[in-house]
Amino acid sequence: MKIGVLALQGAVREHIHQIQSLGCEANEVKSLNDLSGLNGLVLPGGESTTMRRLLERHQLLNPIRSLAQLGIPMFGTCAGLILLAKEIVGDDEAHLKLMDVVIERNSFGRQADSFEVEIAVDQIGDDISAVFIRAPHIVSVGPNVEILAEFDGRIVLAKEGQYLGCSFHPELTEDTRLMHYFIEMVRDFNKSPLAKSNSI
C-alpha cells in the first residue's frame, strides 16, 4: 500500500512517520507525478489559504479532485479538513469541495491557546490523543456524513464514504489509532469492486 502525504506545507514528516510505523509506504506529494499509483492521500495541517495557493501553483487542485473521483480515500487533518470541506463559514469559495461538511476556522483559539486532550472516538477508543492548534470545527454535516467525535460541544471528527476529516493533529502524538483507522479505510477500498486503477 502506498499512501501519499501532501507535502507543500505543514506536519508532513510526522504523518509520514505514523504511516511508516504502521507498515505502509509513505510518499511526499509535491507534483502531479507524485499522485500516480497512490492507494490513499493525507492532507496535513498548515495554513489552508497558503496551501490553496500552493495547490494552484503546483497544478494539483484539479488532479486531486480527479483522484477523488476514482474513489481514493483521503484524510484531512486541521487545515486538511478545511481543504476537503464543501463550505467554509465566511469564505465565498471552498477549496477541493469534496466532503459534505461546513467548516468554521480557528474555533479553539489562537496558536497560544493550543492544547492536548483525550477524546472519545466512535469505533476507535475512549482515550484518543488530540492536539488542537488554531483548530477549525465542523459546524454541520450532510446526510451521508457520520459524526465520529465531538469535543466541547463541537464536531471534530467525521467520515463520509472515502473521506475522513478531523479538526486536530493526531500525528503530533504517539497515538497511531486514528491513522490506523484511515489505513483500514484504504485497505477496505482497495479490496472492494469499486477500486479502480489510479491513472492520474
N, C-alpha and C positions, 0 to 999 in steps of 0.2 A: 504494500500500500504506500502510495506517495501522496503526502499532504503538503500543499503549498501554504506559505505564510506571506501575505502581502508585506513587502519589505521596503516601503517608501518612507516610513516614519513609525515611531512607536516601539513597543516592547517586543521586537521581533525575536531577539535571541532567546528570551525567556519562553516564548511559545515553542520555538524550535527545540529547546531543551526538554520541555514536557513531552512533546510528540515523540522525540527520540527515546526518552526514558520509558515510553510505553511500547517500544519495539517497532515503530513505523519510521519510514524515511520522511524527512522534512526538507523542503526546498524553499529558498527565498524566491519570491516573485517580484521581479523588478521590470520585466519586459514581457511582450506578447509571447515570445518563445517559451518563457518560464511557465505559462499556463498549460502547455501541451502535456497530456498524459496524467494530469492530476486526478486523484480519486476524491479529494476534498480540498477546501480552501478556508484558511483562517484569516479574518480581517481584524488586526490587533488595534489596541488603543493608540491614542495620539491626539492630534487636533484635527477634527473632521473636515473643517473648511480647508485647511492646508492639504490634507490627504486628497480631497476632491480635486484641488488644483494639480496635484502631482499625478493623480489618476488620468486627468485630461492631458497633461504634458507628456506622459509616457504612453498615451493612447491605450489605456487599459479599461476605461469605463465600460464601453460597449462590449469588448471581449469578455469581461466578467459577467455582464448580463447574458451574453450568449452561452457562457459556461453554465449559468443558472438554468437556462432553457433545456440543457441536456440533463438536468436533474442532479447535478453535482452538489453534495451537501456543503453548506457554508456556515461558519461560526464567527459571529461578530462580538467582540468584547469592547465595552465602553464606546469609544469613537467608532469602532467597527459596527456596533449596533446601530449607531446613527447613520452610517453609510447604508446599511441594509434597509432601513425603515422607508415606508412609502410616504410618510408625512412627518414633518418636524415643526413643532409649535414655533410660530414667529418667523418661519422661513417660507418664502414663496415657492421654492423648488427643493425637493428632496434629492438624494444622490443616486444610488442604484435602484431604489424604488422596488425592492423585491419582497420584503416581509411586511405583512399587513398589520402594522403597528404604527401608532402615533407616539413620537418621542419628544420629551422636553429636555433640553440641555441643562447641565450644571445644577441638578436638582438637590445635590447634597453638599453644597457649599464650594468654597474656593480651594485652591491647592493646599493652603494652610489648614484646611478643615478635613484633610484626608484621614481615614480611619480604617481599621480592620475589625471585622466581626465574624461570628459564625452564624450561618443562616440555614434554615431547613429547606431542602430542595426535594420536591416530589420525585420519586423513583431513584433517588441517589443517596440521600442521607440527611440527618438532622443537624449535622455539625460541619457544614461545608465552609471552608475559609474563604472570605470575600474581602478584597481590598477596594475601597471606594476612593477614587481620586477625581475630583471635578466630574462626578458621575452623572449621566442622564438617568431618567427613569421612563418606563413605558406608561403613558397616560391612558391609552385604550388599545384594545386589540380587536381584530376582525373575528368573524365567526369560526374560522378554522384554526385559530391560534390557541395553543394550550399554555396556560399560565403555570410555570413550574416553581416560582419562588416570589415572595414579597418580603419587603423589609420596610419598617416604619410606615406601613400602610400604602406602600408604593410597589408596583410590579417591577422586579429587577431581573427576571429571567423568564424567557418564553421560547416556545418551539412552534414552528409552523412547517409541517412537512419536512423539507430538506434544510430548513433554516433554524439555527439556534442563536439566540441573541441574549447577551447579559450586560447589565449596567456596570458591573465591577470587573476587577482584574484577577481572575483565578491563577493566571500564570505567574503572579508575583508571590505566590505561596508555594509550599511543598506539597499541597493537596492537589493530586492529579485526577481526582474522581470526575470532575466536570469535563476535562479533556478526554478522559476515558469514555465518558458518555457520548461525546461527539464522535470519537473514533468508532464506537459501536454503531452510530448512525451511518458512518461511511461504510463500514463492513456490511451492514444490512442492505444499503443501497446497491452496493456492488455485487451482492448475491441475488438481487431482485431481477425479474424480467424487464423492468423499466430501465436498467442500466444500459447506457449507450457508449459507444466509443467516443472518447474525447478527441475531437478533431479540430479544436480551436487553433 
